Amino acid sequence: MKSKLFYILLSVSMLASLLNGCGSSSTSTSIDKNAITETKENSETSIETKETTLTLWSIATESDSFNHAYVQAIEDFQTANPGVTIKMETYENQSYKTKIKSAVAANELPDIFYTWGGGFSKSFIESGKVLPLDDYFTEEYKKQLPQAALTYATYDGKLYGTTFTTPISVLFYNKKLFQENQIEVPETFDNLIDVCATFRGKGITPIGISAKDTWVLAMTHDALTLKYTGPDKLVNALTKNGQSYDDPDFLNSATAFSQLVEMGAFSEGAAGLSNDEATAMFYGEKVAMFISGSFLAGSIQENADHPENFDAVPVPICSDNAKITDFMGGAVDTLMVNAQSQNKDLAAKAAFELARNISKYAYLDGTGVAAWEKDYDDSNVSDLSKKIADYAANATSFTIWFDTLMDADDAGEYLSLLQQLYSADISPNDFTKAMANQLGN
């Protein structure tokens, strides 16, 4: 009886497969992998197809250096979990910040979503829209991901996300341009001014930047400000902890930033340049320097014709308040889970598994400094990426970027004020006073 039933079911299955093969097919931007799970019930053999789709939002667009790491991590998860599909939808960095805030307000979050920890996601947690992950942070994961890496995903003692890399801001530069023009790599802000003046005199753009994508503009300003104020003063000001932004060190930073603008240190027409356009000029060796996150190392390997011509050093010291080993950055890139997901347990498991593998593939690609344990062969990782990883390993402090450390409303106003400072619509003094007013300090 069992044998007869088995062959009947097998025939039906084969007929269904033939009929499906004759039907029309549709395309999708998601990464699909379906599997058939066999189950036994009441001593009878049945064939059951169980399919579950989880939606993931990220900023890992096709042009983003993290795209491959996400895609590979998703494929690995789907292979290990037959019947589960991760549908990834990607958005450009700046527009995503608006989209994710709107999605939280409208209860339209996907199952899993990329976000920035710290102040950026604080309101998401307070709204109750994010799933606590403490019960899903298993002993296995705890052995591979240090608790310290989850600082910016932890709110009031509860874990609400998992991270994958520890990005830091550094000064990337073109070794060939420096050597050909007999210029030393700057170690102080005064050195930086001299270097910019020399390159300008030779008709070479000193520093690449995008003022259209304000997060790129902020990368440069934030790094300089840290090296003027030091980490403690900066954090206390941005988190409204007794330090006013209307302070000589913050004014010195804003003045220095304006000085670079006025002397023509930045890319011409930067107000209309996107990050992709600005970095393309750097990869094309038209620009001598670029202050950005460690993820740029992977992009250099992928996009530059001669990646061997590029190197990186810490952002120059600007005052005695900071050390060369103080870095903007930290494990702030985070995957969180929608508290209203219909597949909470699976989504939570996927968040940790994806984060672990994104950490792996991003490091192997030279895109990020791995936050998770490196239990794999990394002999093919570029020297540039390993050098930046060493900087992160020996850092004396990490301070996450302004627009993630501050509350979301304060961050939005900051980016608007920074654009005005760049375009000389406000003075450095007005900038610091406006920032102090916004922060209430």
C-alpha positions in Angstrom: 0.0 0.0 0.0 2.7 2.4 0.9 4.7 1.6 -2.2 1.7 2.1 -4.5 0.9 5.5 -2.8 4.5 6.6 -3.2 4.5 6.0 -7.0 1.2 7.8 -7.4 2.5 10.8 -5.5 5.8 10.7 -7.5 3.8 10.6 -10.8 1.7 13.6 -9.8 4.9 15.5 -8.8 6.6 14.8 -12.1 3.5 15.9 -14.1 3.3 19.1 -12.1 7.0 19.8 -12.9 6.4 19.3 -16.6 3.4 21.7 -16.5 5.4 24.3 -14.7 8.1 24.1 -17.2 5.7 25.0 -20.0 4.3 28.0 -18.2 5.6 31.6 -18.3 8.3 32.8 -15.9 8.8 36.2 -14.2 11.9 38.0 -13.2 12.7 39.5 -9.8 15.4 41.6 -8.3 15.4 39.3 -5.2 17.6 36.3 -4.8 15.3 33.3 -5.0 16.1 29.7 -4.0 13.1 27.3 -3.4 13.4 23.8 -2.0 11.1 20.9 -1.3 11.0 19.6 2.2 10.1 15.9 2.7 8.1 15.1 5.8 6.8 11.8 7.2 3.4 11.8 8.9 1.3 8.8 10.3 3.7 6.3 8.6 2.7 7.7 5.2 5.1 9.5 3.0 4.0 12.9 1.8 5.7 15.7 -0.1 5.3 19.2 1.3 6.6 22.4 -0.3 7.1 25.1 2.4 8.2 28.6 1.2 8.8 31.6 3.3 9.9 35.0 2.1 11.7 37.6 4.3 12.1 41.1 3.0 15.4 42.9 3.7 16.1 46.6 3.2 19.7 47.8 2.8 21.8 50.5 1.2 23.9 47.9 -0.6 23.0 49.0 -4.1 24.7 47.4 -7.1 27.3 50.3 -7.1 27.9 50.0 -3.3 31.0 48.2 -2.2 29.0 46.0 0.2 26.7 44.7 -2.5 28.7 41.5 -3.1 28.9 40.7 0.6 25.2 41.0 1.1 24.4 38.9 -2.0 26.8 36.2 -1.0 25.5 36.2 2.6 21.9 35.9 1.4 22.8 33.0 -0.9 24.6 31.2 1.9 21.5 31.6 4.2 19.1 30.4 1.6 21.3 27.3 0.9 21.4 26.5 4.6 17.6 27.1 5.0 15.8 25.4 2.1 12.4 27.0 1.3 13.4 30.4 2.6 13.9 33.4 0.2 15.5 36.6 1.3 14.2 39.4 -1.0 16.6 42.3 -0.8 15.5 45.8 -1.7 18.2 48.5 -1.9 18.2 52.2 -1.6 20.7 55.0 -2.0 22.3 56.1 1.4 20.8 59.6 1.7 17.3 58.8 0.5 17.2 55.7 2.7 17.4 57.8 5.8 14.1 59.5 4.9 12.5 56.2 3.8 13.3 54.2 7.0 12.0 57.0 9.2 8.7 57.2 7.2 8.4 53.4 7.3 8.7 53.3 11.1 6.0 56.0 11.4 3.7 54.2 9.0 4.2 50.7 10.3 5.6 49.6 7.0 8.9 48.2 8.0 10.2 45.0 6.2 11.1 41.9 8.2 14.8 42.9 8.5 16.2 46.3 7.9 19.6 48.0 7.8 20.0 51.1 10.0 22.5 53.0 11.9 22.7 52.4 15.6 23.2 55.1 18.3 21.0 58.2 18.2 19.7 57.5 14.6 17.7 54.5 15.7 16.8 55.6 19.2 13.3 56.8 18.2 12.7 53.5 16.4 13.3 51.6 19.6 11.2 54.0 21.7 8.3 53.6 19.3 8.2 49.8 20.0 8.6 48.9 16.3 11.9 47.0 16.7 12.2 43.4 18.1 14.5 42.9 21.1 17.1 40.3 20.1 18.6 39.2 23.5 16.8 35.8 23.3 18.3 35.2 19.9 21.9 36.1 20.7 23.0 32.6 21.3 26.2 31.4 23.0 27.6 30.5 19.6 27.2 34.1 18.4 28.5 35.5 21.7 31.8 33.6 21.1 32.2 35.2 17.7 30.9 38.8 18.2 32.3 40.8 21.1 29.7 42.5 23.3 31.5 45.8 22.9 30.7 45.7 19.2 27.0 45.9 20.1 27.3 49.1 22.1 25.4 51.2 19.5 22.7 48.5 19.0 22.0 48.3 22.8 19.3 50.6 24.4 18.5 50.6 28.1 20.3 47.3 28.5 18.5 45.5 25.7 19.9 44.3 22.4 17.9 45.5 19.3 20.3 44.8 16.5 23.5 43.1 15.3 26.4 44.6 13.5 28.9 43.3 11.0 31.8 45.7 10.5 33.8 48.4 12.4 34.3 51.1 9.9 36.6 54.1 10.6 37.4 57.3 8.8 40.9 57.6 7.3 42.7 59.9 4.9 43.1 58.0 1.6 45.8 59.3 -0.7 47.4 58.7 -4.0 51.0 57.6 -3.4 52.1 58.2 -7.0 50.9 61.8 -7.0 52.6 62.5 -3.7 55.9 60.9 -4.8 55.9 62.5 -8.3 55.5 65.9 -6.7 57.8 65.3 -3.8 55.1 66.0 -1.2 55.0 64.5 2.3 51.8 63.0 3.7 50.3 65.4 6.2 50.3 64.6 9.9 48.9 67.9 11.2 46.3 70.4 9.9 49.0 72.9 9.1 50.7 70.2 7.0 47.4 69.6 5.3 47.0 73.3 4.3 50.6 73.3 2.9 49.9 70.1 0.9 46.7 71.5 -0.5 48.4 74.7 -1.5 51.2 72.8 -3.3 48.8 70.5 -5.2 46.7 73.5 -6.1 49.8 75.2 -7.5 50.4 72.2 -9.7 46.8 72.1 -11.0 45.9 69.0 -9.1 42.7 68.9 -7.0 43.9 68.3 -3.4 40.8 66.7 -1.8 37.8 64.9 -3.3 34.4 65.5 -1.8 30.7 65.4 -2.6 28.6 68.2 -1.2 25.5 66.8 -2.9 25.6 63.7 -0.8 25.8 65.4 2.5 27.1 62.3 4.4 30.3 62.6 2.3 30.6 66.3 3.2 30.1 65.3 6.9 32.8 62.6 6.7 35.5 65.3 6.2 34.0 67.8 8.7 33.4 65.2 11.4 36.9 63.8 11.2 38.5 67.3 11.4 36.3 68.2 14.3 37.3 65.1 16.3 40.9 66.0 15.8 40.2 69.5 17.2 38.0 68.7 20.2 39.0 65.2 21.2 36.4 62.4 21.7 35.0 63.3 25.1 34.1 66.9 24.4 32.7 65.9 21.0 30.4 63.1 22.4 29.2 65.3 25.3 28.2 68.1 23.0 26.4 65.9 20.5 24.6 63.9 23.1 23.6 67.0 25.2 25.7 66.0 28.2 26.8 69.3 29.6 29.1 70.5 26.8 28.1 73.4 24.6 28.8 73.4 20.8 29.4 77.1 21.1 33.0 76.5 22.1 36.5 77.6 20.8 37.4 74.1 19.7 34.3 73.6 17.6 34.7 77.1 16.2 38.3 76.3 15.2 37.1 73.2 13.4 34.4 75.1 11.5 36.9 77.8 10.6 39.4 75.2 9.4 36.7 73.5 7.2 35.8 76.9 5.7 39.5 77.6 5.1 39.8 74.5 3.0 36.7 75.5 1.0 38.0 79.0 0.4 41.4 78.0 -0.8 39.9 75.6 -3.3 41.1 72.4 -1.7 38.0 70.5 -2.6 36.7 69.2 -5.9 35.4 71.9 -8.2 31.6 71.8 -8.6 31.3 69.5 -5.5 27.9 70.9 -4.8 26.6 69.0 -7.8 28.8 65.9 -7.5 27.4 62.6 -6.1 29.6 60.4 -4.0 30.0 58.0 -7.0 31.1 60.9 -9.2 33.5 62.3 -6.6 35.2 58.9 -5.9 35.5 58.2 -9.6 37.7 61.2 -9.9 39.8 59.8 -7.1 40.1 56.4 -8.6 41.0 58.0 -11.9 44.0 59.7 -10.1 42.7 63.2 -10.8 42.5 63.9 -7.1 45.2 63.5 -4.5 43.3 62.8 -1.2 39.8 61.6 0.0 38.6 61.4 3.6 36.1 58.5 3.8 35.2 55.4 5.6 37.3 52.2 5.5 34.9 50.7 3.0 36.5 52.9 0.3 39.5 50.5 0.4 37.4 47.8 -1.3 36.1 50.2 -3.9 39.7 51.2 -4.7 40.6 47.6 -5.4 37.6 47.2 -7.6 37.4 50.5 -9.5 40.9 51.9 -9.7 43.1 50.9 -12.7 46.1 50.9 -10.4 45.1 50.2 -6.8 48.7 49.8 -5.9 49.0 53.6 -6.1 46.7 54.2 -3.2 47.3 54.2 0.6 45.7 55.5 3.8 46.8 57.2 7.0 44.8 58.5 10.0 43.3 61.9 9.6 45.9 64.6 10.7 46.0 65.9 14.2 44.6 69.4 14.6 45.1 70.1 18.3 46.5 68.7 21.5 43.0 67.6 22.5 43.2 64.5 20.2 45.5 61.6 19.4 46.4 60.3 16.0 44.8 57.1 17.1 41.4 58.7 17.8 39.0 57.7 15.0 35.6 58.6 13.8 33.8 55.3 13.4 32.7 52.2 15.2 30.4 49.3 14.9 27.3 51.3 14.0 26.0 49.6 10.8 23.2 47.5 12.1 20.6 45.0 11.1 17.3 45.2 13.0 14.1 43.2 12.9 10.5 44.4 12.6 8.6 43.6 15.9 5.5 43.0 13.8 7.1 40.6 11.3 5.0 37.5 10.7 8.2 35.4 10.9 9.9 37.0 13.9 12.0 34.0 14.9 13.2 33.3 11.4 13.9 36.9 10.8 15.9 37.2 14.0 18.0 34.1 13.1 18.5 35.5 9.6 19.7 38.9 11.0 22.5 37.2 13.0 23.5 34.8 10.2 23.5 37.5 7.6 25.5 39.8 9.8 28.1 37.1 10.4 28.6 36.4 6.8 28.4 40.0 5.6 31.3 40.6 8.1 33.2 37.8 6.5 32.7 38.7 2.8 33.0 42.4 3.4 36.5 41.8 4.9 37.6 39.4 2.2 36.4 42.0 -0.4 38.4 44.7 1.4 35.3 46.6 2.1 35.0 46.5 5.9 36.9 45.8 9.1 35.3 42.6 10.4 33.4 42.9 13.7 32.9 39.1 13.9 35.7 36.6 14.6 37.9 35.9 11.5 37.9 32.1 11.4 38.7 31.9 7.7 41.6 32.3 5.4 42.2 36.0 4.7 45.6 35.7 2.9 44.1 37.3 -0.2 42.9 40.5 1.5 44.7 43.6 0.2 47.5 45.2 2.2 45.5 48.4 2.3 42.5 46.8 4.0 44.8 45.0 6.5 46.5 48.2 7.3 43.2 49.9 8.1 42.1 46.9 10.1 45.3 47.4 12.2 44.4 51.0 12.7 41.0 50.0 14.1 42.6 47.3 16.3 45.0 49.8 17.8 42.5 52.7 18.1 42.4 54.6 21.4 38.8 55.7 20.8 35.9 55.4 18.4 33.4 58.2 18.0 30.5 57.4 15.7 29.7 60.0 13.0 27.6 63.1 13.9 24.5 62.1 12.0 24.3 58.7 13.8 25.4 59.8 17.3 22.8 62.6 17.4 19.1 62.2 17.5 17.5 62.1 14.0 16.0 65.6 14.1 19.3 67.1 15.3 21.2 65.2 12.6 19.0 66.5 9.9 19.5 70.1 11.0 23.3 69.5 11.3 23.6 68.3 7.7 21.6 71.3 6.5 23.8 73.7 8.4 26.9 72.0 7.1 25.8 72.5 3.5 25.3 76.2 4.3 28.8 76.4 5.9 30.2 74.7 2.8 28.5 77.2 0.4 29.5 80.1 2.7 25.9 81.0 3.4 26.7 81.1 7.1 30.0 81.9 8.8 31.8 79.4 11.1 30.7 81.5 14.1 27.1 81.3 13.0 27.4 77.6 12.4 28.6 76.8 15.9 26.0 79.0 17.5 23.2 77.4 15.4 24.5 74.0 16.3 24.5 74.9 20.0 21.0 76.2 19.7 19.8 73.1 17.9 21.4 70.9 20.6 20.1 73.1 23.4 23.5 73.6 24.9 
